[in-house]
Amino acid sequence: MTARAEGPLARQWARMRALWPKWTLLPAAPFVAWPVYCLIRGEYRWEFLVVLFLGGVLPYLGISGKRLYLGILPVGLVGLLYDSMRFVKNWGLTPERVHICDLRAVEMRWFGTTLHGERVTLHDVFQAHPSLPLDVFFAVPYGTFIGASFLFAVFLYFHDYTAMRRFTGAFLALNVAAFVTYHLYPAAPPWYFHAHGCTADLSAHASEGPNLARVDAWLGFKYFGGFYGRSNDVYGAVPSLHVAYPLLIALEGFRGFAKLRRARFLVWPLRVVAALFFAWMVGAAVYLDHHWIIDVVVGIGYALVAFTVFRTLSRFIAFDPSERAGLAP
């Protein structure tokens, strides 16, 4: 009876060893260890199930599973990195180093307007004229941009694996650069200024802002409050990753969508949708009081640099190691 019970386990272990000969459990280790650690701390979140499947099960589902795992691995690492930044939340930060009103002053000088004879930012105008329909309209890209990035990576997996590896690699590099910037140049978002003024409080909690709070009230549950309320970067406005992600999709998608061989008629519509999603996000970042226009411009710059660097690297580095790694579909 013991032999029978051990038989399936032994066969499964043999399959896992065949897929990952040297470090069999290493692919799953971080994606299992982190949810377990969080559960021990009393954190119960539905996304842990996704993490456990994609990181703990997917790499062992045959050659295709391993290939998909390697393709989306950088995206998974971004998730772990983002969640673990709680340990360095205020590393290197002091109230004097946080940019609030000095950044707002530059915003007014470059992109400001006049309201009742006073120089103000566009954010001040929008906050003075709240609109629930506009809140809901601009909440859509804010509620879907992470899912859009993941789905785009999966799309590339089926149509252009090299482009997928390039996209997810640029995605990881973009986030690492942004996370470093948050500590080198800590900057408060517009909603923080409107709530707290020019004083930096390192104990302040992240917020979804008043616009998304109204959307949550309209929905009847705290979707945005739950997501942005546990952010580890209160002073991470520069650069705007909200804008950088859709731009990276639009840039990589311009060629990536052309790989649709059986539905060529969708190539240009998808390109247009990607461009419109980027423009939609730009408007949302400003209207929802989450980013200064300066943050948006810097975010665009970061995305352009990440895209250009990985596009250049792809000329010298094989981003599709399928054949030499025995991963050909």
GUDO-394402 format. One record per residue (C-alpha): x, y, z. Coordinates in nm, 3 decimals, padded with zeros to 5 digits. Layout:
REM GUDO-394402
X/Y/Z
...
This chain:
REM GUDO-394402
00.000/00.000/00.000
00.288/00.235/00.079
00.454/00.158/-00.255
00.132/00.237/-00.438
00.097/00.567/-00.251
00.457/00.660/-00.329
00.435/00.560/-00.692
00.247/00.865/-00.826
00.459/01.099/-00.612
00.779/00.944/-00.741
00.661/00.974/-01.100
00.563/01.337/-01.047
00.901/01.412/-00.892
01.070/01.247/-01.189
00.872/01.468/-01.428
00.966/01.775/-01.226
01.332/01.671/-01.230
01.318/01.623/-01.605
01.185/01.977/-01.649
01.421/02.138/-01.397
01.724/01.906/-01.358
01.950/02.129/-01.145
01.726/02.330/-00.916
01.398/02.147/-00.924
01.214/02.341/-00.652
01.376/02.681/-00.709
01.116/02.807/-00.965
00.835/02.759/-00.712
01.024/02.860/-00.397
00.965/03.240/-00.392
00.605/03.213/-00.513
00.516/02.962/-00.245
00.725/03.106/00.038
00.586/03.459/00.009
00.213/03.370/00.029
00.286/03.131/00.316
00.475/03.406/00.499
00.187/03.650/00.448
-00.071/03.393/00.559
00.125/03.334/00.878
00.111/03.710/00.936
-00.267/03.695/00.905
-00.297/03.835/00.552
-00.569/03.662/00.350
-00.585/03.779/-00.010
-00.740/03.611/-00.313
-00.439/03.690/-00.531
-00.232/03.442/-00.330
-00.419/03.164/-00.512
-00.308/03.312/-00.846
00.050/03.345/-00.726
00.057/02.985/-00.600
-00.074/02.853/-00.930
00.142/03.061/-01.163
00.456/03.021/-00.955
00.407/02.689/-00.780
00.216/02.479/-01.033
00.265/02.627/-01.381
00.643/02.561/-01.409
00.578/02.188/-01.366
00.297/02.152/-01.621
00.515/02.017/-01.898
00.728/02.198/-02.155
00.456/02.451/-02.240
00.401/02.534/-01.874
00.773/02.586/-01.821
00.795/02.805/-02.128
00.502/03.022/-02.017
00.645/03.042/-01.664
00.979/03.171/-01.794
00.797/03.424/-02.009
00.590/03.575/-01.727
00.854/03.530/-01.455
00.962/03.898/-01.465
00.600/04.005/-01.410
00.575/03.773/-01.110
00.899/03.911/-00.969
00.756/04.262/-00.997
00.460/04.152/-00.785
00.685/04.004/-00.517
00.912/04.307/-00.524
00.619/04.546/-00.493
00.467/04.357/-00.201
00.799/04.323/-00.019
00.880/04.694/-00.042
00.696/04.730/00.288
01.028/04.642/00.452
01.200/04.945/00.299
00.898/05.174/00.285
01.070/05.473/00.445
01.430/05.375/00.373
01.632/05.691/00.316
01.327/05.915/00.356
01.297/06.219/00.579
01.018/06.478/00.576
01.264/06.732/00.436
01.346/06.515/00.135
00.986/06.465/00.024
00.886/06.687/-00.268
00.537/06.830/-00.232
00.484/07.201/-00.283
00.807/07.254/-00.475
00.687/06.997/-00.727
00.343/07.157/-00.732
00.502/07.496/-00.799
00.682/07.357/-01.104
00.355/07.195/-01.216
00.175/07.531/-01.196
00.453/07.708/-01.382
00.465/07.459/-01.669
00.114/07.319/-01.690
-00.098/07.545/-01.471
-00.406/07.748/-01.553
-00.602/08.036/-01.398
-00.909/07.991/-01.179
-01.082/08.296/-01.028
-00.773/08.503/-01.097
-00.539/08.261/-00.920
-00.273/08.037/-01.071
-00.368/07.675/-01.005
-00.306/07.327/-01.139
-00.551/07.134/-01.354
-00.596/06.904/-01.055
-00.732/07.195/-00.851
-00.988/07.265/-01.125
-01.099/06.902/-01.143
-01.126/06.872/-00.765
-01.335/07.187/-00.754
-01.585/07.035/-01.000
-01.638/06.668/-00.900
-01.828/06.444/-01.141
-01.922/06.084/-01.067
-01.964/05.991/-01.438
-01.609/06.114/-01.506
-01.485/05.937/-01.192
-01.627/05.609/-01.321
-01.503/05.670/-01.675
-01.145/05.732/-01.569
-01.155/05.457/-01.305
-01.175/05.194/-01.581
-00.809/05.209/-01.694
-00.700/05.239/-01.330
-00.882/04.921/-01.245
-00.757/04.719/-01.542
-00.401/04.828/-01.626
-00.229/04.543/-01.441
-00.459/04.285/-01.596
-00.403/04.443/-01.938
-00.027/04.408/-01.896
-00.060/04.042/-01.799
-00.302/03.960/-02.081
-00.077/04.132/-02.332
00.215/03.918/-02.215
00.002/03.605/-02.259
-00.102/03.725/-02.606
00.264/03.757/-02.703
00.330/03.408/-02.566
00.102/03.262/-02.832
00.212/03.488/-03.117
00.569/03.609/-03.056
00.758/03.450/-02.768
01.069/03.661/-02.829
00.859/03.976/-02.800
00.703/03.839/-02.482
01.043/03.790/-02.319
01.147/04.135/-02.432
00.826/04.295/-02.301
00.832/04.128/-01.960
01.204/04.199/-01.923
01.145/04.568/-01.997
00.847/04.558/-01.758
01.070/04.434/-01.475
01.349/04.683/-01.551
01.096/04.967/-01.568
00.958/04.882/-01.224
01.298/04.842/-01.062
01.405/05.181/-01.199
01.083/05.338/-01.070
01.115/05.179/-00.724
01.470/05.312/-00.693
01.352/05.656/-00.803
01.086/05.658/-00.532
01.362/05.660/-00.271
01.605/05.886/-00.454
01.336/06.142/-00.536
01.037/06.088/-00.305
00.741/06.286/-00.437
00.388/06.322/-00.305
00.094/06.279/-00.544
-00.168/06.553/-00.589
-00.422/06.380/-00.365
-00.170/06.397/-00.079
-00.129/06.773/-00.122
-00.506/06.824/-00.129
-00.544/06.614/00.187
-00.237/06.715/00.391
-00.089/07.028/00.239
00.286/07.082/00.218
00.383/06.883/00.529
00.529/06.535/00.477
00.416/06.275/00.728
00.610/05.949/00.695
00.341/05.768/00.894
00.069/05.866/00.644
-00.116/05.585/00.471
-00.165/05.551/00.099
-00.506/05.640/-00.037
-00.713/05.584/-00.347
-00.797/05.955/-00.348
-01.142/06.119/-00.335
-01.238/06.038/-00.694
-01.184/05.663/-00.666
-01.339/05.669/-00.318
-01.658/05.796/-00.480
-01.636/05.512/-00.732
-01.602/05.261/-00.448
-01.908/05.412/-00.279
-02.096/05.384/-00.609
-01.987/05.020/-00.651
-02.079/04.936/-00.294
-01.743/04.781/-00.200
-01.385/04.901/-00.161
-01.217/04.782/-00.477
-00.982/05.077/-00.524
-00.958/05.146/-00.152
-00.843/04.790/-00.091
-00.590/04.800/-00.373
-00.436/05.144/-00.325
-00.489/05.151/00.050
-00.216/04.893/00.102
00.035/05.057/-00.131
00.384/05.080/00.016
00.478/05.399/-00.169
00.291/05.704/-00.045
00.565/05.921/-00.194
00.609/05.732/-00.519
00.441/05.969/-00.763
00.745/06.012/-00.990
00.748/05.839/-01.234
00.391/05.741/-01.315
00.389/05.365/-01.373
00.018/05.387/-01.445
00.111/05.566/-01.766
00.432/05.374/-01.835
00.262/05.030/-01.851
00.010/05.116/-02.126
00.278/05.296/-02.327
00.501/04.988/-02.310
00.207/04.779/-02.433
00.139/05.021/-02.720
00.505/05.032/-02.824
00.563/04.657/-02.815
00.217/04.589/-02.950
00.270/04.788/-03.267
00.478/04.501/-03.404
00.337/04.233/-03.177
-00.019/04.268/-03.309
00.115/04.222/-03.661
00.186/03.858/-03.565
-00.186/03.782/-03.590
-00.173/03.564/-03.900
-00.530/03.433/-03.896
-00.696/03.763/-03.810
-00.503/04.026/-04.000
-00.805/04.256/-03.994
-00.754/04.300/-03.617
-00.398/04.433/-03.640
-00.477/04.802/-03.679
-00.785/04.800/-03.452
-00.569/04.651/-03.173
-00.298/04.909/-03.234
-00.557/05.185/-03.209
-00.708/05.034/-02.892
-00.363/05.018/-02.731
-00.293/05.381/-02.821
-00.634/05.492/-02.691
-00.586/05.297/-02.369
-00.257/05.482/-02.316
-00.423/05.820/-02.380
-00.713/05.721/-02.152
-00.466/05.641/-01.875
-00.287/05.973/-01.918
-00.617/06.153/-01.866
-00.707/05.929/-01.572
-00.376/05.982/-01.393
-00.432/06.358/-01.392
-00.809/06.370/-01.344
-00.812/06.117/-01.059
-00.561/06.332/-00.867
-00.298/06.058/-00.862
-00.022/06.216/-01.070
00.106/06.556/-01.168
00.156/06.605/-01.541
00.528/06.610/-01.459
00.494/06.254/-01.324
00.323/06.152/-01.647
00.601/06.299/-01.862
00.870/06.125/-01.657
00.676/05.796/-01.672
00.661/05.824/-02.050
01.037/05.880/-02.054
01.103/05.574/-01.839
00.888/05.356/-02.065
01.061/05.485/-02.379
01.404/05.414/-02.230
01.308/05.062/-02.114
01.154/04.980/-02.452
01.455/05.116/-02.644
01.710/04.938/-02.425
01.544/04.598/-02.455
01.473/04.645/-02.824
01.845/04.716/-02.871
01.951/04.426/-02.649
01.736/04.189/-02.854
01.976/04.242/-03.144
02.260/04.090/-02.943
02.089/03.861/-02.692
01.861/03.566/-02.770
01.541/03.641/-02.582
01.391/03.311/-02.700
01.608/03.029/-02.558
01.350/02.764/-02.656
01.563/02.545/-02.877
01.875/02.523/-02.662
01.666/02.477/-02.346
01.440/02.212/-02.495
01.135/02.436/-02.473
01.017/02.440/-02.830
00.638/02.406/-02.835
